[in-house]
């Protein structure tokens, strides 16, 4: 399972027919827009700096996987809202420490790792 941070430069489109604001059978997190969309291969969801979550279209609505993925992404949303986690298109900041970010990779302690690597401290907490 891979998770990815969103792009700072993406455009918001909360009126897309693929979001879940009016679909009560779809994923729901109070106060957090959850938008279903096609994501990169191997990516289940993305937590975005604007407080929204992109959820992969391949995730089955109402499934245990959906619940697990949303709970994981909500940790990122909370971390961003409390100032533990932040990112730009070129950096990720965790607990005040800035790490370079490029092409889906993050330089953590001198090693480039995939954004969703479970060994990264913000992924495993």
C-alpha positions as YAML, in Angstrom:
chain: A
units: angstrom
residues:
- id: 1
  name: UNK
  ca: [0.00, 0.00, 0.00]
- id: 2
  name: UNK
  ca: [1.46, 3.34, -1.01]
- id: 3
  name: UNK
  ca: [0.40, 6.78, 0.08]
- id: 4
  name: UNK
  ca: [1.52, 10.00, -1.48]
- id: 5
  name: UNK
  ca: [1.37, 13.67, -0.65]
- id: 6
  name: UNK
  ca: [-0.50, 15.89, -3.07]
- id: 7
  name: UNK
  ca: [0.98, 18.58, -5.27]
- id: 8
  name: UNK
  ca: [1.04, 22.14, -4.07]
- id: 9
  name: UNK
  ca: [0.27, 23.37, -7.59]
- id: 10
  name: UNK
  ca: [-2.82, 21.27, -8.23]
- id: 11
  name: UNK
  ca: [-6.14, 22.98, -8.84]
- id: 12
  name: UNK
  ca: [-9.02, 22.47, -6.46]
- id: 13
  name: UNK
  ca: [-12.13, 21.04, -8.07]
- id: 14
  name: UNK
  ca: [-14.62, 20.31, -5.32]
- id: 15
  name: UNK
  ca: [-17.46, 20.43, -7.87]
- id: 16
  name: UNK
  ca: [-16.14, 17.41, -9.73]
- id: 17
  name: UNK
  ca: [-18.69, 14.60, -10.08]
- id: 18
  name: UNK
  ca: [-16.05, 12.30, -8.58]
- id: 19
  name: UNK
  ca: [-16.09, 13.92, -5.15]
- id: 20
  name: UNK
  ca: [-18.24, 12.53, -2.39]
- id: 21
  name: UNK
  ca: [-20.06, 15.47, -0.86]
- id: 22
  name: UNK
  ca: [-23.52, 14.31, -1.89]
- id: 23
  name: UNK
  ca: [-22.96, 10.56, -2.10]
- id: 24
  name: UNK
  ca: [-23.83, 9.16, 1.33]
- id: 25
  name: UNK
  ca: [-22.71, 5.65, 0.32]
- id: 26
  name: UNK
  ca: [-19.21, 6.86, -0.40]
- id: 27
  name: UNK
  ca: [-16.29, 7.60, 1.93]
- id: 28
  name: UNK
  ca: [-17.00, 10.30, 4.45]
- id: 29
  name: UNK
  ca: [-14.80, 12.13, 6.92]
- id: 30
  name: UNK
  ca: [-16.57, 15.05, 8.64]
- id: 31
  name: UNK
  ca: [-15.01, 18.35, 7.60]
- id: 32
  name: UNK
  ca: [-12.55, 16.71, 5.20]
- id: 33
  name: UNK
  ca: [-13.35, 16.58, 1.49]
- id: 34
  name: UNK
  ca: [-12.68, 13.06, 0.17]
- id: 35
  name: UNK
  ca: [-12.42, 13.07, -3.59]
- id: 36
  name: UNK
  ca: [-12.29, 9.85, -5.57]
- id: 37
  name: UNK
  ca: [-9.99, 10.03, -8.57]
- id: 38
  name: UNK
  ca: [-7.54, 8.01, -10.59]
- id: 39
  name: UNK
  ca: [-4.15, 8.15, -8.91]
- id: 40
  name: UNK
  ca: [-0.70, 7.03, -10.01]
- id: 41
  name: UNK
  ca: [-0.22, 3.26, -10.21]
- id: 42
  name: UNK
  ca: [0.28, 1.78, -6.74]
- id: 43
  name: UNK
  ca: [-1.02, 4.88, -4.92]
- id: 44
  name: UNK
  ca: [-4.13, 4.37, -2.78]
- id: 45
  name: UNK
  ca: [-4.62, 7.92, -1.51]
- id: 46
  name: UNK
  ca: [-3.08, 11.38, -1.14]
- id: 47
  name: UNK
  ca: [-3.40, 13.81, 1.76]
- id: 48
  name: UNK
  ca: [-3.38, 17.36, 0.43]
- id: 49
  name: UNK
  ca: [-2.10, 20.56, 2.00]
- id: 50
  name: UNK
  ca: [-5.56, 22.14, 1.60]
- id: 51
  name: UNK
  ca: [-7.03, 19.53, 3.98]
- id: 52
  name: UNK
  ca: [-8.63, 17.32, 1.33]
- id: 53
  name: UNK
  ca: [-7.93, 13.65, 0.61]
- id: 54
  name: UNK
  ca: [-7.73, 12.07, -2.81]
- id: 55
  name: UNK
  ca: [-8.91, 8.46, -2.65]
- id: 56
  name: UNK
  ca: [-8.07, 6.10, -5.48]
- id: 57
  name: UNK
  ca: [-11.01, 5.01, -7.62]
- id: 58
  name: UNK
  ca: [-9.86, 1.41, -7.20]
- id: 59
  name: UNK
  ca: [-10.65, 1.45, -3.45]
- id: 60
  name: UNK
  ca: [-14.00, -0.27, -2.89]
- id: 61
  name: UNK
  ca: [-16.53, 1.96, -1.14]
- id: 62
  name: UNK
  ca: [-17.36, 0.73, 2.36]
- id: 63
  name: UNK
  ca: [-14.48, -1.77, 2.43]
- id: 64
  name: UNK
  ca: [-11.99, -2.35, 5.25]
- id: 65
  name: UNK
  ca: [-9.31, -1.10, 2.87]
- id: 66
  name: UNK
  ca: [-11.18, 2.18, 2.43]
- id: 67
  name: UNK
  ca: [-11.43, 2.62, 6.19]
- id: 68
  name: UNK
  ca: [-7.73, 1.80, 6.71]
- id: 69
  name: UNK
  ca: [-6.60, 4.15, 3.92]
- id: 70
  name: UNK
  ca: [-8.77, 7.04, 5.17]
- id: 71
  name: UNK
  ca: [-7.59, 6.59, 8.76]
- id: 72
  name: UNK
  ca: [-3.97, 6.72, 7.57]
- id: 73
  name: UNK
  ca: [-4.56, 9.84, 5.48]
- id: 74
  name: UNK
  ca: [-6.41, 11.51, 8.37]
- id: 75
  name: UNK
  ca: [-3.23, 11.17, 10.45]
- id: 76
  name: UNK
  ca: [-1.46, 13.21, 7.77]
- id: 77
  name: UNK
  ca: [-4.27, 15.79, 7.72]
- id: 78
  name: UNK
  ca: [-4.09, 16.15, 11.52]
- id: 79
  name: UNK
  ca: [-0.29, 16.39, 11.38]
- id: 80
  name: UNK
  ca: [-0.57, 19.17, 8.79]
- id: 81
  name: UNK
  ca: [-3.22, 21.04, 10.78]
- id: 82
  name: UNK
  ca: [-1.14, 20.83, 13.99]
- id: 83
  name: UNK
  ca: [2.09, 21.91, 12.27]
- id: 84
  name: UNK
  ca: [3.99, 18.62, 12.57]
- id: 85
  name: UNK
  ca: [3.93, 18.02, 8.81]
- id: 86
  name: UNK
  ca: [4.04, 20.39, 5.86]
- id: 87
  name: UNK
  ca: [5.15, 20.20, 2.27]
- id: 88
  name: UNK
  ca: [5.75, 22.10, -0.91]
- id: 89
  name: UNK
  ca: [6.42, 20.61, -4.33]
- id: 90
  name: UNK
  ca: [10.15, 20.57, -3.48]
- id: 91
  name: UNK
  ca: [10.32, 19.91, 0.28]
- id: 92
  name: UNK
  ca: [8.66, 18.04, 3.12]
- id: 93
  name: UNK
  ca: [8.96, 19.33, 6.67]
- id: 94
  name: UNK
  ca: [8.47, 16.93, 9.58]
- id: 95
  name: UNK
  ca: [8.77, 18.24, 13.14]
- id: 96
  name: UNK
  ca: [10.72, 21.28, 11.91]
- id: 97
  name: UNK
  ca: [13.21, 19.26, 9.84]
- id: 98
  name: UNK
  ca: [13.18, 20.03, 6.10]
- id: 99
  name: UNK
  ca: [13.73, 17.21, 3.58]
- id: 100
  name: UNK
  ca: [14.12, 17.56, -0.18]
- id: 101
  name: UNK
  ca: [11.28, 16.14, -2.27]
- id: 102
  name: UNK
  ca: [11.45, 15.28, -5.97]
- id: 103
  name: UNK
  ca: [9.67, 12.95, -8.40]
- id: 104
  name: UNK
  ca: [7.79, 11.02, -5.70]
- id: 105
  name: UNK
  ca: [10.90, 10.61, -3.54]
- id: 106
  name: UNK
  ca: [11.99, 12.22, -0.27]
- id: 107
  name: UNK
  ca: [15.59, 12.61, 0.85]
- id: 108
  name: UNK
  ca: [15.56, 11.38, 4.44]
- id: 109
  name: UNK
  ca: [18.91, 11.17, 6.27]
- id: 110
  name: UNK
  ca: [20.80, 11.19, 2.96]
- id: 111
  name: UNK
  ca: [18.76, 8.39, 1.39]
- id: 112
  name: UNK
  ca: [16.08, 8.92, -1.28]
- id: 113
  name: UNK
  ca: [12.95, 6.99, -0.32]
- id: 114
  name: UNK
  ca: [9.53, 6.65, -1.91]
- id: 115
  name: UNK
  ca: [7.02, 9.14, -0.46]
- id: 116
  name: UNK
  ca: [4.95, 6.37, 1.13]
- id: 117
  name: UNK
  ca: [7.88, 4.37, 2.51]
- id: 118
  name: UNK
  ca: [6.75, 2.96, 5.89]
- id: 119
  name: UNK
  ca: [10.21, 3.57, 7.37]
- id: 120
  name: UNK
  ca: [9.68, 7.36, 7.16]
- id: 121
  name: UNK
  ca: [8.69, 8.69, 10.60]
- id: 122
  name: UNK
  ca: [5.56, 10.49, 9.40]
- id: 123
  name: UNK
  ca: [4.33, 7.30, 7.71]
- id: 124
  name: UNK
  ca: [4.79, 4.94, 10.62]
- id: 125
  name: UNK
  ca: [3.61, 6.95, 13.59]
...
